Amino acid sequence: MPRKIIIGYEPTSQGLDALQLGEVLAETLAARPVITTVLPWPEYLMNEDDLEQALAIDTAEIFAVARDRLGALDPETRAIANTSPAEALYDLADREHALLIVVGSTHRGALGRVLPGSVGVSLLHGSPCAVAVAPGDYAARAEHRLQHMAVAFDGSPEAWAALETGIGLAEQVHAAFTVLAVAEPTHYGYAASLSALTAGEYRTYEQEAKRRALDAAVARAPANLAVEARLMNGDAGALLAEASGEFDLLLIGSRAYGPLRRTLLGSVAAKVMDRAACPVLVLPRGAGMDPMQTQQAFGQRDRVTG
């Protein structure tokens, strides 16, 4: 079965951003793009044949532009009538066994930043595959190559999956790779009675734990990959979003609870998505160590599982 990614496309600047990021990721993943436009039409208004014809007429010009931009990748096009664009993209991703859904940011966000709109937020809370969101004005940038990637890493199973995917992508395009970890301060509440000394000990323990996680992550990478480990201290969401400006792609694992094989946006990831300056890719939960099949695409690697 051919490898495919879904690109949610509309004739707007946000649609062009998604198209541009989709092109980059399709090339990197050796996957065929499926350019998809969802029109908010109730399906019951006409029979199936008439609906298909109406969709083809209304999207002919839209898809002509998209096919021209991604022509070298031999894209497919799909026009879907559904009052819920997120549901339509879910269903299509399931049917096509897609590796990834790519969307643009909301037009209300700041240019150069990721801020998912209603469709993107819905996808990030239940997509059956990975979701990538392009920052505003991404298509207008002069450079789109993946030269430096990063992964947010905390040692959880979800973070290991994001790490594995990031390593596979970085190897494929010979990119530099940074593993980011954040030691967060203790949050007082039930622990309000902790002494200052205990709080200080907690900070030290947290830093040491994250340093050990970083060491394990770096040890997993192959010798031919340039890897930097970076430990930061403070608010994880804010620091990761601030650091995102240095990278061409930031990978994040889903939160650690909820339905398996779905993307699930936790509080840290949500804050990153609101502020990130580079494209952000969120991996589904519980879909294995290599949910985007980078080893299958680029050759098997023999590693010890972390």
Legacy VTK file of the C-alpha trace (Angstrom):
# vtk DataFile Version 3.0
C-alpha trace
ASCII
DATASET POLYDATA
POINTS 306 float
0.000 0.000 0.000
1.458 3.415 -0.935
2.384 5.707 1.938
0.151 8.778 2.084
-0.232 12.035 3.967
-3.398 14.153 4.057
-3.104 17.892 3.422
-6.101 19.946 4.506
-6.276 22.633 1.825
-8.370 25.734 1.194
-7.680 28.676 -1.162
-6.310 30.946 1.578
-2.865 31.866 2.885
-3.357 29.248 5.614
-4.112 26.664 2.933
-0.901 27.575 1.112
1.015 27.199 4.386
-0.394 23.685 4.804
0.399 22.874 1.179
3.992 24.026 1.570
4.572 22.072 4.784
2.818 19.062 3.290
5.175 19.160 0.317
8.223 19.210 2.596
6.975 16.333 4.747
5.739 14.249 1.804
9.186 14.471 0.205
10.890 13.617 3.493
8.590 10.669 4.226
8.584 9.403 0.629
4.780 9.597 0.772
2.116 10.626 -1.726
0.167 13.750 -0.730
-3.623 13.636 -0.746
-4.775 17.249 -1.095
-8.170 17.481 0.546
-10.773 20.233 0.538
-13.853 19.905 2.720
-16.919 21.895 1.715
-19.509 22.429 4.488
-22.416 20.998 2.541
-25.051 18.707 4.072
-24.720 15.444 2.169
-28.468 14.791 2.163
-29.286 17.762 -0.131
-28.606 15.753 -3.294
-27.957 12.219 -4.428
-24.444 10.783 -4.511
-23.815 11.302 -8.228
-25.045 14.908 -8.206
-23.038 15.642 -5.078
-19.853 14.258 -6.619
-20.369 16.335 -9.754
-21.071 19.514 -7.759
-17.954 18.978 -5.655
-15.830 18.454 -8.762
-17.091 21.685 -10.332
-16.605 23.777 -7.192
-13.068 22.507 -6.505
-11.686 22.292 -10.056
-9.855 25.619 -9.920
-8.769 25.130 -6.309
-7.200 21.771 -7.054
-5.588 22.999 -10.282
-3.530 25.478 -8.259
-2.620 22.858 -5.660
-1.654 20.232 -8.237
0.522 22.765 -10.024
2.445 23.489 -6.819
2.917 19.824 -5.858
2.992 18.327 -9.345
6.346 16.607 -8.909
4.892 14.509 -6.069
1.951 13.220 -8.162
-0.674 14.302 -5.624
-4.178 12.933 -5.311
-7.073 15.318 -4.739
-10.212 14.707 -2.688
-13.281 16.925 -2.372
-15.527 16.007 0.540
-18.911 17.347 1.605
-19.166 17.430 5.381
-20.319 20.049 7.858
-17.398 19.005 10.105
-14.017 19.393 8.344
-12.193 17.673 11.221
-14.491 14.645 11.006
-13.963 14.447 7.250
-10.184 14.517 7.664
-10.369 11.902 10.462
-12.381 9.542 8.292
-10.160 10.018 5.257
-7.005 9.434 7.302
-8.519 6.208 8.645
-9.536 4.960 5.204
-6.184 5.784 3.643
-4.122 4.595 6.627
-2.402 7.970 6.401
0.839 8.642 8.237
0.031 12.269 8.856
-2.498 15.099 8.515
-1.120 18.574 7.717
-3.090 21.773 8.335
-2.413 25.496 8.543
-2.850 27.855 11.479
-5.816 30.100 12.142
-5.850 33.464 10.363
-6.335 35.125 13.751
-2.876 34.148 14.964
0.301 36.184 14.649
2.249 35.736 11.419
5.129 33.341 11.817
3.472 31.562 14.755
1.496 28.351 15.117
-2.031 28.836 16.454
-4.368 26.022 15.407
-7.858 27.006 14.339
-10.974 25.032 15.231
-10.192 22.266 12.733
-6.591 21.988 13.899
-7.601 21.901 17.561
-10.141 19.156 16.851
-7.522 17.144 14.999
-5.054 17.588 17.846
-7.603 16.109 20.236
-8.374 12.850 18.487
-6.723 12.367 15.085
-5.994 8.716 14.230
-2.510 9.673 13.029
0.141 12.320 13.557
-0.815 15.966 12.965
1.484 18.728 11.716
0.530 22.418 11.893
2.255 25.073 9.797
2.862 28.517 11.300
1.229 31.552 9.738
3.024 32.859 6.640
5.053 29.629 6.339
4.604 29.464 2.554
6.100 32.956 2.194
9.336 32.028 3.955
12.451 31.921 1.836
13.618 28.557 3.181
11.615 25.411 3.864
14.246 22.704 4.139
14.449 20.652 7.316
17.999 21.496 8.334
17.583 21.481 12.111
14.889 19.544 13.970
14.096 19.218 17.652
12.050 16.984 19.917
10.503 17.841 23.288
11.573 14.994 25.559
10.604 14.053 29.113
11.361 10.339 29.148
7.724 9.217 28.781
6.703 6.518 26.263
5.060 9.226 24.155
8.305 11.217 24.132
10.265 8.135 23.073
7.964 7.727 20.077
8.502 11.375 19.137
12.258 10.895 19.550
12.290 7.821 17.307
10.331 9.636 14.601
12.549 12.707 14.841
15.715 10.648 14.545
14.359 8.876 11.480
13.426 12.148 9.782
16.718 13.823 10.686
18.709 10.878 9.324
16.787 10.975 6.060
17.563 14.636 5.324
20.907 14.796 7.177
19.578 17.428 9.556
21.015 18.515 12.882
18.926 17.264 15.798
18.324 18.723 19.251
16.682 16.987 22.208
14.981 19.509 24.513
14.099 18.784 28.134
12.704 21.145 30.751
13.065 20.841 34.518
9.994 22.596 35.862
9.831 24.177 39.328
7.694 22.549 41.980
4.062 23.659 41.945
2.787 24.521 45.388
-0.731 23.597 46.430
-1.062 20.471 48.470
2.723 20.817 48.814
2.526 24.359 50.192
3.975 23.235 53.488
7.218 22.091 51.880
10.228 23.816 53.394
12.559 25.881 51.222
15.178 23.170 51.629
12.761 20.489 50.420
11.824 22.632 47.427
15.500 23.076 46.635
16.049 19.347 46.852
13.095 18.822 44.542
14.574 21.169 41.939
17.870 19.317 42.089
16.133 15.954 41.741
14.064 17.209 38.783
17.152 18.517 36.998
19.028 15.281 37.577
16.083 13.205 36.340
15.778 15.248 33.152
19.526 15.094 32.603
19.408 11.294 32.844
16.522 11.259 30.362
18.516 13.434 27.966
21.545 11.147 28.249
19.370 8.123 27.423
17.850 9.945 24.433
21.237 10.925 23.018
22.516 7.371 23.507
19.676 6.125 21.288
20.747 8.234 18.308
23.059 6.708 15.682
26.681 7.826 15.624
26.309 9.577 12.259
23.634 11.984 13.525
24.682 15.325 15.015
22.725 15.520 18.285
22.616 18.281 20.902
21.045 17.782 24.324
19.644 20.896 25.972
18.283 21.130 29.513
16.225 24.202 30.368
14.706 25.292 33.668
11.294 26.913 34.076
7.875 26.748 32.425
8.027 23.932 29.865
5.443 25.277 27.419
6.866 28.788 27.336
10.499 27.648 27.042
9.802 25.125 24.290
7.818 27.714 22.327
10.627 30.243 22.712
13.240 27.720 21.572
11.135 26.709 18.543
12.370 29.730 16.606
15.739 28.005 16.227
14.337 24.966 14.408
12.633 23.933 11.184
10.391 21.333 12.872
9.509 20.569 16.496
8.160 17.118 17.403
6.016 16.511 20.482
4.437 13.363 21.886
0.788 13.223 22.931
-0.255 13.464 26.565
0.129 10.277 28.558
-3.547 9.353 28.991
-6.637 9.015 26.838
-7.597 6.813 23.862
-4.784 4.849 22.261
-3.677 5.602 18.707
-5.015 9.156 18.863
-3.300 12.507 19.097
-3.994 14.061 22.479
-2.840 17.558 23.303
-1.654 18.024 26.887
-1.228 21.361 28.653
2.444 21.788 27.730
1.854 20.876 24.083
-1.152 23.205 23.934
0.958 26.128 25.109
3.642 25.277 22.551
1.054 25.104 19.766
-0.227 28.565 20.654
3.205 30.187 20.401
5.611 28.095 18.309
7.545 29.809 15.527
8.218 26.653 13.508
5.991 23.819 12.295
4.953 21.474 15.099
4.307 17.752 14.646
2.311 15.881 17.305
2.516 12.078 17.393
-0.437 9.827 18.291
-0.475 8.062 21.648
0.120 4.339 21.923
0.829 3.792 18.221
4.213 2.166 18.814
7.759 3.440 18.810
7.687 4.383 15.127
4.126 5.590 14.378
5.103 7.309 11.131
7.037 4.270 9.873
10.303 6.123 9.384
12.298 2.902 9.777
10.163 1.223 7.111
10.712 4.164 4.776
14.400 4.752 5.354
15.769 1.346 6.347
15.801 -0.553 9.637
18.076 0.545 12.448
19.182 -1.779 15.212
18.737 0.056 18.505
18.133 -0.888 22.067
14.675 0.293 23.154
14.731 2.959 25.858
LINES 1 307
306 0 1 2 3 4 5 6 7 8 9 10 11 12 13 14 15 16 17 18 19 20 21 22 23 24 25 26 27 28 29 30 31 32 33 34 35 36 37 38 39 40 41 42 43 44 45 46 47 48 49 50 51 52 53 54 55 56 57 58 59 60 61 62 63 64 65 66 67 68 69 70 71 72 73 74 75 76 77 78 79 80 81 82 83 84 85 86 87 88 89 90 91 92 93 94 95 96 97 98 99 100 101 102 103 104 105 106 107 108 109 110 111 112 113 114 115 116 117 118 119 120 121 122 123 124 125 126 127 128 129 130 131 132 133 134 135 136 137 138 139 140 141 142 143 144 145 146 147 148 149 150 151 152 153 154 155 156 157 158 159 160 161 162 163 164 165 166 167 168 169 170 171 172 173 174 175 176 177 178 179 180 181 182 183 184 185 186 187 188 189 190 191 192 193 194 195 196 197 198 199 200 201 202 203 204 205 206 207 208 209 210 211 212 213 214 215 216 217 218 219 220 221 222 223 224 225 226 227 228 229 230 231 232 233 234 235 236 237 238 239 240 241 242 243 244 245 246 247 248 249 250 251 252 253 254 255 256 257 258 259 260 261 262 263 264 265 266 267 268 269 270 271 272 273 274 275 276 277 278 279 280 281 282 283 284 285 286 287 288 289 290 291 292 293 294 295 296 297 298 299 300 301 302 303 304 305
